Amino acid sequence: MKNRSLCSAVLTGLGGIVLLLVIVDHFCFGCVILDGHFWSPTLSVKPLSVDFGDVSASDDVRQEIVVKNAGRSSLVLERVQPSCASCIVVLSYPKESIPPGKQAKIVFSLNMSQMQGGVETSFIIISNAKPQEVAVVRVTANVLPE
């Protein structure tokens, strides 16, 4: 009879441990990543705002944005899409996946040939990150007359 109650206690304890592991994996030790996103890639973008300041319409202005995978699986940038295709030119972005903890760069330029005065535009970064799949980078400049 002792062996049966010992077996029963061990099985109950193991069942409790398995249940606890499932709950911990789901809520990832109380962090804000819920709904099974603990093992997902996480998109971190710096800076989220670029101000070129005063520039001439003939200036070639470029900027690099750092994209970091702060998650636990590979991050894939599916698209980098300007809100205005004639204003922002995306020169390069990583086509291969970004491993956890690593970073890559997005290089873009501002096409100011048809602009004058204050310019506000943006581009979006669409990825496989969870829970936030999209990041918006705002771009501003003041284009001086030639």
Backbone as a printed PyTorch tensor [residue, N CA C, xyz], in Angstrom:
tensor([[[  0.8110,  -1.1930,   0.0000],
         [  0.0000,   0.0000,   0.0000],
         [  0.8580,   1.2620,   0.0000]],

        [[  2.0150,   1.1910,   0.7190],
         [  2.9140,   2.3370,   0.7470],
         [  3.4420,   2.6700,  -0.6380]],

        [[  3.7600,   1.6250,  -1.4290],
         [  4.2980,   1.8380,  -2.7720],
         [  3.2820,   2.5430,  -3.6670]],

        [[  1.9990,   2.1570,  -3.5050],
         [  0.9630,   2.7780,  -4.3100],
         [  0.8080,   4.2580,  -3.9810]],

        [[  0.7950,   4.6030,  -2.7480],
         [  0.6370,   6.0050,  -2.3720],
         [  1.8840,   6.8070,  -2.7480]],

        [[  3.0560,   6.1810,  -2.6860],
         [  4.2820,   6.8460,  -3.1140],
         [  4.2470,   7.1040,  -4.6180]],

        [[  3.8270,   6.0830,  -5.3890],
         [  3.6920,   6.2430,  -6.8520],
         [  2.6770,   7.3250,  -7.1800]],

        [[  1.5890,   7.3080,  -6.4800],
         [  0.5320,   8.2940,  -6.7030],
         [  1.0540,   9.7010,  -6.4090]],

        [[  1.7980,   9.8560,  -5.3420],
         [  2.3540,  11.1660,  -4.9790],
         [  3.3570,  11.6340,  -6.0230]],

        [[  4.2020,  10.7140,  -6.4980],
         [  5.1990,  11.0640,  -7.5110],
         [  4.5050,  11.4800,  -8.8070]],

        [[  3.5220,  10.7030,  -9.2520],
         [  2.8070,  11.0430, -10.4890],
         [  2.0600,  12.3600, -10.3580]],

        [[  1.4480,  12.6070,  -9.2230],
         [  0.7540,  13.8750,  -9.0000],
         [  1.7560,  15.0300,  -9.0350]],

        [[  2.8950,  14.8370,  -8.3900],
         [  3.9360,  15.8710,  -8.4030],
         [  4.4570,  16.1490,  -9.7990]],

        [[  4.6860,  15.0900, -10.5810],
         [  5.1550,  15.2670, -11.9630],
         [  4.1000,  15.9760, -12.8100]],

        [[  2.8490,  15.6110, -12.6060],
         [  1.7730,  16.2770, -13.3390],
         [  1.7280,  17.7610, -13.0190]],

        [[  1.9390,  18.0930, -11.7480],
         [  1.9700,  19.4990, -11.3330],
         [  3.1330,  20.2480, -11.9650]],

        [[  4.2820,  19.5810, -12.0350],
         [  5.4640,  20.2070, -12.6530],
         [  5.2170,  20.4540, -14.1390]],

        [[  4.6360,  19.4960, -14.8320],
         [  4.3400,  19.6520, -16.2590],
         [  3.3630,  20.8010, -16.4570]],

        [[  2.3250,  20.8700, -15.6240],
         [  1.3580,  21.9580, -15.7160],
         [  2.0350,  23.3010, -15.4750]],

        [[  2.9040,  23.3630, -14.4800],
         [  3.6340,  24.5930, -14.1890],
         [  4.5080,  25.0090, -15.3620]],

        [[  5.2020,  24.0610, -16.0010],
         [  6.0430,  24.3810, -17.1600],
         [  5.2140,  24.9120, -18.3150]],

        [[  4.0400,  24.3590, -18.5420],
         [  3.1640,  24.8410, -19.6100],
         [  2.7250,  26.2710, -19.3210]],

        [[  2.3530,  26.5370, -18.0670],
         [  1.9180,  27.8930, -17.6920],
         [  3.0780,  28.8720, -17.8170]],

        [[  4.2500,  28.4980, -17.3480],
         [  5.4210,  29.3820, -17.4130],
         [  5.7980,  29.6660, -18.8570]],

        [[  5.7610,  28.6350, -19.7260],
         [  6.0790,  28.8490, -21.1340],
         [  5.0630,  29.7840, -21.7780]],

        [[  3.8120,  29.6540, -21.4040],
         [  2.7670,  30.4940, -22.0010],
         [  2.9110,  31.9500, -21.5680]],

        [[  3.2120,  32.1760, -20.3010],
         [  3.2980,  33.5390, -19.7910],
         [  4.7280,  34.0290, -19.6410]],

        [[  5.6810,  33.2320, -20.0000],
         [  7.1240,  33.5440, -20.0120],
         [  7.5890,  34.2740, -18.7560]],

        [[  7.4000,  33.6320, -17.6270],
         [  7.8850,  34.1290, -16.3460],
         [  7.3630,  35.5240, -16.0110]],

        [[  6.1400,  35.8220, -16.4160],
         [  5.5190,  37.0890, -16.0450],
         [  5.9050,  38.2640, -16.9270]],

        [[  6.6220,  38.0330, -18.0060],
         [  6.9600,  39.1600, -18.8680],
         [  5.7560,  39.5410, -19.7180]],

        [[  5.8710,  40.5970, -20.4960],
         [  4.7210,  41.1270, -21.2220],
         [  4.4310,  40.3820, -22.5220]],

        [[  5.2650,  39.4260, -22.8790],
         [  5.0330,  38.6960, -24.1200],
         [  4.0730,  37.5530, -23.8200]],

        [[  2.8400,  37.6920, -24.2420],
         [  1.8150,  36.7060, -23.9580],
         [  1.4380,  35.9480, -25.2180]],

        [[  0.4930,  35.0420, -25.0890],
         [ -0.0570,  34.2820, -26.2120],
         [  0.9940,  33.4770, -26.9580]],

        [[  1.9420,  32.8750, -26.2580],
         [  2.9180,  31.9960, -26.8860],
         [  3.9980,  32.7110, -27.6700]],

        [[  4.1940,  34.0160, -27.4610],
         [  5.2020,  34.7740, -28.2070],
         [  6.5750,  34.7380, -27.5480]],

        [[  6.7240,  33.9540, -26.4970],
         [  7.9910,  33.8770, -25.7700],
         [  9.1380,  33.4720, -26.6830]],

        [[  8.8990,  32.5760, -27.6360],
         [  9.9580,  32.0860, -28.5220],
         [  9.9940,  32.8180, -29.8480]],

        [[  9.1990,  33.8600, -30.0260],
         [  9.1000,  34.6020, -31.2870],
         [ 10.2300,  35.6100, -31.4300]],

        [[ 10.4840,  36.0570, -32.6660],
         [ 11.4070,  37.1740, -32.8670],
         [ 10.7610,  38.4680, -32.3770]],

        [[ 11.5760,  39.4200, -31.9700],
         [ 11.0900,  40.7200, -31.5130],
         [ 11.8270,  41.8050, -32.2840]],

        [[ 11.0770,  42.7440, -32.8420],
         [ 11.6330,  43.8130, -33.6630],
         [ 11.9390,  45.0380, -32.8110]],

        [[ 13.1980,  45.4590, -32.8350],
         [ 13.6340,  46.6750, -32.1540],
         [ 14.3000,  47.5620, -33.2000]],

        [[ 13.8270,  48.8080, -33.3410],
         [ 14.3270,  49.7190, -34.3790],
         [ 14.8080,  51.0140, -33.7270]],

        [[ 16.0340,  51.4390, -34.0970],
         [ 16.5780,  52.6940, -33.5870],
         [ 17.3130,  53.4270, -34.6970]],

        [[ 17.0720,  54.6720, -34.8880],
         [ 16.0460,  55.4870, -34.2590],
         [ 14.6980,  55.3140, -34.9690]],

        [[ 13.6310,  55.6820, -34.2880],
         [ 12.2990,  55.6350, -34.8940],
         [ 11.9260,  56.9620, -35.5300]],

        [[ 12.7960,  57.9470, -35.3880],
         [ 12.5530,  59.2620, -35.9750],
         [ 13.8770,  59.8290, -36.4750]],

        [[ 13.8740,  60.3310, -37.7140],
         [ 15.0780,  60.9140, -38.3120],
         [ 14.7410,  62.3250, -38.7670]],

        [[ 15.5170,  63.3030, -38.2840],
         [ 15.3370,  64.6910, -38.7090],
         [ 16.6130,  65.1250, -39.4190]],

        [[ 16.5210,  65.3380, -40.7270],
         [ 17.6910,  65.7590, -41.5030],
         [ 17.9930,  67.2380, -41.3130]],

        [[ 17.0780,  67.9870, -40.7160],
         [ 17.2790,  69.4180, -40.5010],
         [ 17.2000,  70.1790, -41.8150]],

        [[ 17.9510,  71.2830, -41.9140],
         [ 17.9760,  72.0980, -43.1380],
         [ 18.8760,  71.4370, -44.1720]],

        [[ 18.3210,  71.1730, -45.3420],
         [ 19.0800,  70.5670, -46.4330],
         [ 18.7240,  71.2570, -47.7390]],

        [[ 19.6420,  71.1960, -48.6780],
         [ 19.4140,  71.7400, -50.0140],
         [ 18.7900,  70.6500, -50.8830]],

        [[ 18.0180,  71.0400, -51.8700],
         [ 17.3720,  70.0770, -52.7610],
         [ 18.3930,  69.2280, -53.5140]],

        [[ 19.6260,  69.7330, -53.6590],
         [ 20.6510,  68.9760, -54.3770],
         [ 21.4910,  68.0790, -53.4490]],

        [[ 21.2790,  68.1660, -52.1440],
         [ 22.0370,  67.3410, -51.1980],
         [ 21.6580,  65.8700, -51.3320]],

        [[ 22.6580,  65.0070, -51.1060],
         [ 22.4220,  63.5660, -51.0600],
         [ 22.4220,  63.1810, -49.5830]],

        [[ 21.2300,  63.0340, -49.0150],
         [ 21.1410,  62.7220, -47.5940],
         [ 20.7410,  61.2640, -47.4190]],

        [[ 21.5560,  60.5570, -46.6340],
         [ 21.3230,  59.1310, -46.3630],
         [ 21.3310,  58.9230, -44.8610]],

        [[ 20.6650,  57.8630, -44.4630],
         [ 20.6230,  57.5270, -43.0440],
         [ 20.5690,  56.0190, -42.8910]],

        [[ 21.1740,  55.5260, -41.8230],
         [ 21.1020,  54.1080, -41.4750],
         [ 20.2030,  53.9390, -40.2630]],

        [[ 19.3620,  52.9490, -40.3120],
         [ 18.5040,  52.5780, -39.2040],
         [ 18.9750,  51.2050, -38.7250]],

        [[ 19.1230,  51.0330, -37.4360],
         [ 19.5530,  49.7500, -36.8830],
         [ 18.3160,  48.9480, -36.4740]],

        [[ 18.2500,  47.7320, -36.9910],
         [ 17.1700,  46.8090, -36.6690],
         [ 17.7800,  45.6660, -35.8750]],

        [[ 17.2480,  45.4320, -34.6740],
         [ 17.7830,  44.3710, -33.8200],
         [ 16.6990,  43.3360, -33.5330]],

        [[ 17.1230,  42.0960, -33.5000],
         [ 16.2310,  41.0150, -33.1150],
         [ 16.4290,  40.7590, -31.6290]],

        [[ 15.5030,  41.2460, -30.8210],
         [ 15.5790,  41.0730, -29.3720],
         [ 14.7990,  39.8430, -28.9210]],

        [[ 14.3960,  39.0030, -29.8650],
         [ 13.6020,  37.8220, -29.5460],
         [ 14.4270,  36.5560, -29.4550]],

        [[ 13.7290,  35.4170, -29.5900],
         [ 14.3790,  34.1230, -29.4000],
         [ 14.3670,  33.2370, -30.6380]],

        [[ 13.9050,  33.7630, -31.7700],
         [ 13.9910,  33.0220, -33.0370],
         [ 14.2980,  34.0240, -34.1470]],

        [[ 14.5900,  33.5470, -35.3390],
         [ 15.0530,  34.4030, -36.4360],
         [ 14.0090,  35.4230, -36.8710]],

        [[ 14.4890,  36.6460, -37.0690],
         [ 13.6510,  37.7600, -37.5120],
         [ 13.8070,  37.9150, -39.0200]],

        [[ 12.6960,  38.0310, -39.7210],
         [ 12.7160,  38.2360, -41.1670],
         [ 12.0120,  39.5520, -41.4780]],

        [[ 12.7220,  40.4490, -42.1660],
         [ 12.0980,  41.6860, -42.6310],
         [ 11.4390,  41.3760, -43.9620]],

        [[ 10.1260,  41.3460, -43.9620],
         [  9.3910,  40.9730, -45.1650],
         [  9.3620,  42.1050, -46.1910]],

        [[  9.2250,  43.3440, -45.7000],
         [  9.2110,  44.5090, -46.5920],
         [  9.6150,  45.7510, -45.8280]],

        [[ 10.2250,  46.6780, -46.5370],
         [ 10.4570,  48.0270, -46.0320],
         [  9.8060,  48.9340, -47.0560]],

        [[  8.7030,  49.5610, -46.6580],
         [  7.8500,  50.2590, -47.6220],
         [  7.6870,  51.7350, -47.2590]],

        [[  8.1590,  52.6420, -48.1390],
         [  7.9740,  54.0790, -47.8980],
         [  6.4990,  54.4690, -48.0460]],

        [[  6.0920,  55.4630, -47.2690],
         [  4.7280,  55.9720, -47.4210],
         [  4.6130,  56.7770, -48.7160]],

        [[  5.7280,  57.3230, -49.1650],
         [  5.7710,  58.0780, -50.4220],
         [  6.9870,  57.5780, -51.2050]],

        [[  6.7340,  56.8270, -52.2550],
         [  7.8300,  56.2100, -53.0200],
         [  8.7200,  57.2420, -53.7150]],

        [[  8.2010,  58.4260, -53.9810],
         [  9.0420,  59.4330, -54.6350],
         [  9.8590,  60.2370, -53.6250]],

        [[  9.5320,  60.1470, -52.3390],
         [ 10.2600,  60.8960, -51.3030],
         [ 11.3980,  60.0950, -50.6810]],

        [[ 11.1190,  58.8420, -50.3580],
         [ 12.1140,  58.0000, -49.6820],
         [ 12.5300,  56.8700, -50.6140]],

        [[ 13.8400,  56.6780, -50.7050],
         [ 14.3770,  55.5750, -51.4930],
         [ 15.0810,  54.6250, -50.5190]],

        [[ 14.5750,  53.4000, -50.4130],
         [ 15.2200,  52.3990, -49.5630],
         [ 16.3640,  51.7990, -50.3720]],

        [[ 17.5890,  52.0720, -49.9470],
         [ 18.7720,  51.6320, -50.6810],
         [ 19.1300,  50.1850, -50.3770]],

        [[ 18.9760,  49.7880, -49.1110],
         [ 19.2640,  48.3890, -48.7610],
         [ 18.6050,  48.0370, -47.4380]],

        [[ 18.2420,  46.7660, -47.3270],
         [ 17.7940,  46.1950, -46.0680],
         [ 18.0850,  44.7050, -46.1220]],

        [[ 18.2300,  44.0620, -44.9700],
         [ 18.6320,  42.6530, -44.9760],
         [ 17.5550,  41.7500, -45.5590]],

        [[ 17.9440,  40.9580, -46.5270],
         [ 17.0270,  39.9830, -47.1400],
         [ 17.0930,  38.6390, -46.4130]],

        [[ 18.2260,  38.3790, -45.7320],
         [ 18.3710,  37.1420, -44.9820],
         [ 17.8480,  37.3630, -43.5590]],

        [[ 17.5480,  36.2870, -42.8660],
         [ 17.0090,  36.3950, -41.5130],
         [ 18.0740,  36.9140, -40.5460]],

        [[ 17.6120,  37.5740, -39.5060],
         [ 18.4890,  38.1280, -38.4730],
         [ 18.3710,  37.2170, -37.2530]],

        [[ 19.4660,  36.5690, -36.8560],
         [ 19.4230,  35.6490, -35.7050],
         [ 19.1040,  36.3960, -34.3970]],

        [[ 18.6320,  35.6860, -33.3830],
         [ 18.3640,  36.3110, -32.0840],
         [ 19.6000,  37.0150, -31.5320]],

        [[ 19.3950,  38.2350, -31.0210],
         [ 20.4820,  39.0090, -30.4310],
         [ 21.3440,  39.7610, -31.4320]],

        [[ 21.1440,  39.5350, -32.7230],
         [ 21.9570,  40.1970, -33.7540],
         [ 21.2010,  41.3970, -34.3200]],

        [[ 21.9320,  42.2160, -35.0650],
         [ 21.3220,  43.3840, -35.6830],
         [ 21.7570,  43.5400, -37.1280]],

        [[ 21.0130,  44.3600, -37.8470],
         [ 21.3060,  44.6530, -39.2520],
         [ 20.9410,  46.1090, -39.5010]],

        [[ 21.2290,  46.5750, -40.7060],
         [ 20.9800,  47.9880, -41.0230],
         [ 20.0620,  48.1300, -42.2260]],

        [[ 19.2310,  49.1510, -42.1480],
         [ 18.4300,  49.5930, -43.2870],
         [ 19.0100,  50.9410, -43.6890]],

        [[ 19.3460,  51.0930, -44.9640],
         [ 19.8930,  52.3500, -45.4660],
         [ 18.8640,  52.9660, -46.4110]],

        [[ 18.5560,  54.2410, -46.1830],
         [ 17.6030,  54.9310, -47.0550],
         [ 18.0950,  56.3400, -47.3280]],

        [[ 17.5550,  56.9260, -48.3710],
         [ 17.8810,  58.3180, -48.6930],
         [ 16.5870,  59.0850, -48.9120]],

        [[ 16.6920,  60.3780, -48.8270],
         [ 15.5580,  61.2710, -49.0500],
         [ 15.7460,  61.9330, -50.4000]],

        [[ 14.7790,  61.7730, -51.2840],
         [ 14.8180,  62.3750, -52.6150],
         [ 14.1350,  63.7360, -52.5310]],

        [[ 14.9300,  64.8000, -52.5550],
         [ 14.3910,  66.1410, -52.3440],
         [ 14.3000,  66.9610, -53.6200]],

        [[ 14.4900,  66.3520, -54.7650],
         [ 14.5280,  67.0980, -56.0230],
         [ 13.2370,  67.8580, -56.3260]],

        [[ 12.1050,  67.3440, -55.9080],
         [ 10.8160,  67.9990, -56.1790],
         [ 10.2180,  68.6430, -54.9290]],

        [[ 11.0230,  68.8270, -53.8850],
         [ 10.4910,  69.3140, -52.6090],
         [ 11.0340,  70.6790, -52.2490]],

        [[ 10.2510,  71.3530, -51.4070],
         [ 10.6880,  72.6190, -50.8460],
         [  9.9280,  72.8430, -49.5480]],

        [[ 10.6240,  73.3830, -48.5540],
         [  9.9910,  73.6280, -47.2650],
         [ 10.0160,  72.3970, -46.3760]],

        [[  9.0840,  72.3900, -45.4290],
         [  9.0270,  71.2890, -44.4660],
         [  8.5280,  70.0020, -45.1060]],

        [[  9.2340,  68.9240, -44.8480],
         [  8.8690,  67.6170, -45.3890],
         [  8.6670,  66.6630, -44.2180]],

        [[  7.5370,  65.9730, -44.2170],
         [  7.2710,  64.9170, -43.2380],
         [  6.8080,  63.6940, -43.9970]],

        [[  7.5110,  62.6010, -43.8000],
         [  7.1530,  61.3520, -44.4570],
         [  7.5500,  60.2060, -43.5340]],

        [[  7.3900,  58.9940, -43.9760],
         [  7.7320,  57.8480, -43.1360],
         [  7.9080,  56.6080, -44.0010]],

        [[  8.4050,  55.5630, -43.3830],
         [  8.3880,  54.2480, -44.0110],
         [  8.1060,  53.2150, -42.9440]],

        [[  7.5560,  52.0960, -43.3840],
         [  7.2100,  51.0480, -42.4360],
         [  8.0980,  49.8300, -42.6750]],

        [[  8.3880,  49.1460, -41.5840],
         [  9.1600,  47.9170, -41.6250],
         [  8.2000,  46.7920, -41.2310]],

        [[  7.9830,  45.8680, -42.1480],
         [  7.0580,  44.7620, -41.9130],
         [  7.8880,  43.5000, -41.7100]],

        [[  7.6270,  42.7960, -40.6100],
         [  8.4500,  41.6410, -40.2430],
         [  7.5850,  40.4950, -39.7360]],

        [[  8.2460,  39.4360, -39.3400],
         [  7.5620,  38.2860, -38.7500],
         [  7.5720,  38.3520, -37.2220]],

        [[  7.9170,  39.5000, -36.6520],
         [  8.0030,  39.6540, -35.1990],
         [  6.6320,  39.5260, -34.5490]],

        [[  6.6400,  39.0670, -33.3160],
         [  5.4160,  38.9660, -32.5290],
         [  5.6600,  39.6310, -31.1950]],

        [[  4.7270,  40.2900, -30.6150],
         [  3.3940,  40.5940, -31.0920],
         [  3.3320,  41.7830, -32.0540]],

        [[  4.3990,  42.5900, -32.1480],
         [  4.3940,  43.7610, -33.0270],
         [  5.1310,  43.4390, -34.3170]],

        [[  4.3940,  43.3440, -35.4240],
         [  4.9790,  42.9720, -36.7150],
         [  5.4930,  44.1660, -37.5030]],

        [[  5.0300,  45.3720, -37.1640],
         [  5.3140,  46.5650, -37.9630],
         [  5.9530,  47.6420, -37.0850]],

        [[  6.9410,  48.3410, -37.6550],
         [  7.5230,  49.5170, -37.0140],
         [  7.4550,  50.6580, -38.0180]],

        [[  7.1670,  51.8590, -37.5410],
         [  7.0780,  53.0410, -38.3970],
         [  8.2310,  53.9760, -38.0550]],

        [[  8.9890,  54.3700, -39.0870],
         [ 10.0940,  55.3170, -38.9180],
         [  9.6770,  56.6330, -39.5660]],

        [[  9.6290,  57.6930, -38.7680],
         [  9.2410,  59.0250, -39.2660],
         [ 10.4860,  59.7670, -39.7520]],

        [[ 10.3320,  60.4670, -40.8790],
         [ 11.4480,  61.2110, -41.4610],
         [ 11.0020,  62.6380, -41.7290]],

        [[ 11.8000,  63.6060, -41.2600],
         [ 11.5050,  65.0200, -41.4830],
         [ 12.7430,  65.7350, -42.0100]],

        [[ 12.4910,  66.8310, -42.7060],
         [ 13.5700,  67.6750, -43.2220],
         [ 12.9820,  69.0410, -43.5720]],

        [[ 13.8410,  70.0120, -43.6710],
         [ 13.4510,  71.3300, -44.1530],
         [ 14.2770,  71.5850, -45.4140]],

        [[ 13.6390,  71.4960, -46.5840],
         [ 14.3450,  71.6390, -47.8650],
         [ 14.4070,  73.1190, -48.2110]],

        [[ 15.6310,  73.6330, -48.2610],
         [ 15.8570,  75.0520, -48.5650],
         [ 15.8120,  75.2900, -50.0660]],

        [[ 15.3550,  76.4610, -50.4930],
         [ 15.3480,  76.7710, -51.9320],
         [ 16.7780,  76.8940, -52.4510]],

        [[ 16.9500,  76.5290, -53.7020],
         [ 18.2880,  76.5740, -54.3350],
         [ 18.7020,  77.9920, -54.6300]]])
